[in-house]
Amino acid sequence: MKQFFALTLLIFALQTTNAQLFKKEKVTYDANQGRGSTDNNLLRWGYFLGFSQYDFNFDYNEDLRDIYVKRNPGFNVGLIGNLRINSFLDLRLEPGLFITSRELYYAQSHFTTTTPSANDLTREIKSTYIHIPLLLKVSTKRINNFKPFIVGGFSTALNLSSNEDNPEDNSNGQFRTTKNSFFYELGFGIDLYLYNFKFTPSIRGVFGINDELVKDEDPNSPWTSNINSMKTRGVFVNFTFQ
């Protein structure tokens, strides 16, 4: 369903831009009709919709079989605040809501003292992030109705679905992660100038900085004892409207 939504949105945008993007002349600014580019404004606002796919990067204490992560598509929605520095640099704040889930699959070799059940070998981690990145956008010179850019920066996220304070751990089926996470982000995209708004598809990689694992009470827990660190990584595909 989420993939269908994103595909429908992209097709609609492409149909809308077909007659506008490939003209030789730039879209001109008309203050009375609100058309064209507002790139020269000091502050600009907008919103984004998109989808994401989160993963985990594990570092292990011992060389056992890796924990397999099944990545499920997620949904993103948020707002944009853009501060113009000059014609090529912008500072952006993009707070958003990111909903996703991941599933962990353990090999039986992780359980050395007990015989695991089917439920013991899997853990589902649902995450609802309030994600707040501060990004520097570096653009090229505008060519007709196109303006490519790269973007990078740092972000923090509050996981509303975290079980960090839950007294129960994996012995009761609860895989716990920290509430707060920190990331660095890198990506690229292209501004497409239309008559009534600016449409921007972009793709961005997100890489965790801090360890997000909350260890089980048992120091020999088969679920957490061999994990030295667990950091989120992911890919965002966003469609921005300004």
N, C-alpha and C positions, 0 to 999 in steps of 0.2 A: 504494500500500500504506500509506504513512504517512498520507495523507488518510483512508483507510478506518479505520485505527486510531483516529485522533482523533475521527472521526464516531461510531464505536462507543462510545468512552469517553464522549462527550458524551451520547449517547442513554441509556446505562446510568445516568449520573448524573441525568439528567432523570427517568427512570422511578423511581429511588430517592427523589428529592426530591418527587415529585408529591403524595404523601399527607402530607408533613411541612411543606412551606414555606408553604402557604396556610391554615394554621390561625391562629386569632386569638391563641392562647396561645403564648408563647415555649417553646422547648425548655428544660426545667429541668435543672439540674445534679444528677447522682446520682453521688457519689464511689464508691459501692460497685460500680456497674455501668460506671463510666467514660463516662457519657453526657453529652451537652450541651456547653456551652461551657467552655473553660479560659481565657477571655480575661483573667481576673484574675491568672493566673500570671505571675511576673516573666519567666520564660524558657519558650518553647514551641518545639517541634520539628515538622518535617514533611518532606514531599518533594513534588516536582512532576514532571509529565510534560507534554510539549507539542510544538509544532512551530514552526518559524521560517522566515523568508524573508529572505535577505541580498541587499544590493545594493551598488554602489559609486557614490559621488558624485565626479565628476571635475572638476578645474579645469584648463583648457588654456592653453598658452602662445600658440597661434595659433588662429584661427577656422577650424578644419577640421571635417570631418564628425565628429559624436560617435561614441565607441566604444559600441556597443550591448551591454548586459549582460542576459544571459538568467538569470533568477532561478529556482533550483530549490528545492523545499521541503526543509527540514531537520528534524532530530529533536533534542529537548531532554530531558534528565533531570538531576535534581539534588536537593539537600537544602536545608532552610530552617532557619535559626536566628533566632528572633524575641525581641527584648528589649522588654518593655512599658515605656513612659515614663509614659503616663497613659491615660485611657479613649479618647482620640482619636489618640494618637501612638504609633507603634511603630518601632523601628529593626531593620532586617532584613539578614541576610547570606544570600545565595542562591548558593552555589557550584554549578556545574553543568557538564555535558559537552554541547557543542553541535556537531553534525555537519552540514555543509552543503557545497554546491558552487555555483560561478558560472561562466558561460561568457562570454568576451569575443569580440565579433565586430568586426573592423576593416574599414573600407572600403578599396578599392584606392587611393584618393587619399592614404592615409597613406604609401604606398610610392612615393616620387618618383624613386628611383635604380635600383630593381630591379622586376622583374615578379614579384609574389607567387604562390605556389602556394596551393592550397586550405587546406593545413595552416598556412601562414603567416598566414591571415586569422582563425584561431580560436585561442583559448587557454582551457583549462579550469583553474580554480583551485579545488582542493579544500581545505577548511578543517576542522580539528578543534580546537575552542576549549575550553580550560579557562577558563570565564567566571566572574568573581567580582565581583558588584555589592554595594555598600553602599547601602541604600535607606531613605528615610524614608516611612513609610506614614501617611497622614492620613485618618482615617475619620470618617464621620458618626455620629450617634447611631443605635444599633441600633433597627430597626423590626420587631417580631416576630422572624422568622427571617432577616431581611435586614440587611446592613450594607455600603453602598457605600463606596468609598474611592478616593483617588488616591495615586499613588506616584511618587517621583522620587529620583534620586541619581546616583552615578558608579560606574564599573566599569572593570576591567582584564581583559584576556584574553591567554592564552598560546596561540599557534597552533602546535599540534604538527605540522601539515602544512606549515609554512613552509619555503621554500627560501632563506631569507636567507643562509645560509652556503654555499650551493651555488656552486662556481666557474663553472659553466655558466650562461648566461643565455638570452635569447630566440633568439639565433643558433643555439642548440642545442635550442630548443623548451622552455626552462624560464622560465616567468614567475615572478619572485621577489617575495615580500612579506615584511614585517617579522614577527618573532616576537611582539613585544609590541604591543598596541593599547590605547587608552584611549577611553572613551565617557562620554556622559551619557545618562540614560534618563528617560523620562516615560511614565506609563501610568495605567490605571484598572481597576477590577474590582469584584466584589461577593462578600462572604462570605455563604455559605448555611449556616445552622446546622441540622445533621441530628442524629439521635438518637445516633449512634456516632462521628461525626467532623464536622469543618467542611470543606466543599468550597468552593473558591474558583476560579472562572474569571477570567482577567485577560488584558488585552492591553497590550503595552508597545512603545513605539518606542525604538530604540537609534541613537545618532548618534555617529560617530567624531570624535575630536578631533585625532589625529595623522595625518600622512601615512604610509601603509603601503606605498608603492611602493619597491622596490629597483631603482634604475636599471640599465640595461644598460651594459656597458663602453664600447660605441660611443656617443659623445655624439650621433650622428645616427641612433640606432636608431629605426626606424619604429614600434616597439612602445612605447617609453617617452620619447622625446625631446620630444614635444609635451605630455606630462602634467606639469603643475605640481604637482598633488597628487592623491592617490587616497585617499578615506576611506570606511570602511564605514558603511552605514546599514542598518537592518533592522527587522523586526516580529516580536515574540514573542507567541505565544498559549499560555499555560500553564494547566494544571489542577492546583491545589494541594490536598493532603490533609493536615489537621492533627488 
